[in-house]
Amino acid sequence: MIDDLLPMTNVFAIALKQKQYKTYILSDETANSALEVVPERGGIAISWLVEGKEMFYLDAERFANPDLTVRGGIPILFPMCGNLPDNTYTYKGVERKLKQHGFARDLPWTATEQVTDGCAAITLVLNSDEKTQAVYPFDFQVAFTYQIKGNSLEIVQEYTNIGADPMPFSSGLHPYFLAPDKTNLRFEIPGMQYRDQNTHSKGYFTGVFDPTLNEIDVSFDELTGLAAIVTDATRNLRLTLSYSSSYGKLVFWMVEGKDFYCLEPWTAPRNALNTGEHLIYLPPGATCQMLVRMTATFFE
């Protein structure tokens, strides 16, 4: 009887499985939650189970093909978000090529620290090298720590400039949330107005997006808060996405006929490496830290 009154202690673990890629599986066994992370495939998290239910969409065929970018999980956007005109930007009078969303999502990361005390967490690191410097002439280290506990996932990011010059960059996350029925989604986004990437027009947000459109690609550029909430009535799921103040934009993307929607925190808009708009200029030797938290709650 006394044992029944004691608080339940969560049991955390990390397992390593060799699939197509080495996959780290973080688990909170008490909460029936788990996160799968694949360092060598762009440091990506590809699956997040909450109460045994999947939160992320994943295109398995694209994931299996290393020549294709991943559609699913949480691709990492660095050192820029979005695309550049002709994939080109100019730095100190020199033109360089950098493809959409940068290179972090395409490169292998290295797993370092692991924690199973109080949470399940793993840190992945990406360091600059000759390959990155050819398209982005800066010395850096980026570290992502994925942490799960209960029904929450936290992603702590550290960007460090280890070079001698100020380092301009933007960063973002591109989560693909699973939504088999997109007709019952409602969004609480801290921004009244959005800009349509395809038409360049502005519109006022009403809390819903039309799932019958071929594509929706809009940016909320003037946020009034640090969290967005998505209610999926079909799955009885409420998802809260919160983020640190460095993230000044939320991009929403949805494609007809695919079981996902994307709600993406970005620090700067497209083409910021050329325009300088909202770019972060990190001083030599400095580190910038950011946080994104996702919490999933099921209701009756």
Helices and strands as residue ranges (DSSP letters): H 2-5, E 12-18, E 22-28, E 33-38, E 44-50, E 53-54, H 60-64, E 76-77, G 85-87, E 88-91, E 94-97, G 104-106, E 110-115, E 120-127, H 130-135, E 140-149, E 152-161, E 167-169, E 172-173, E 176-178, G 182-184, E 185-188, E 193-196, E 202-204, E 215-220, E 227-232, E 237-243, E 249-255, E 260-266, H 272-275, E 280-282, E 287-298
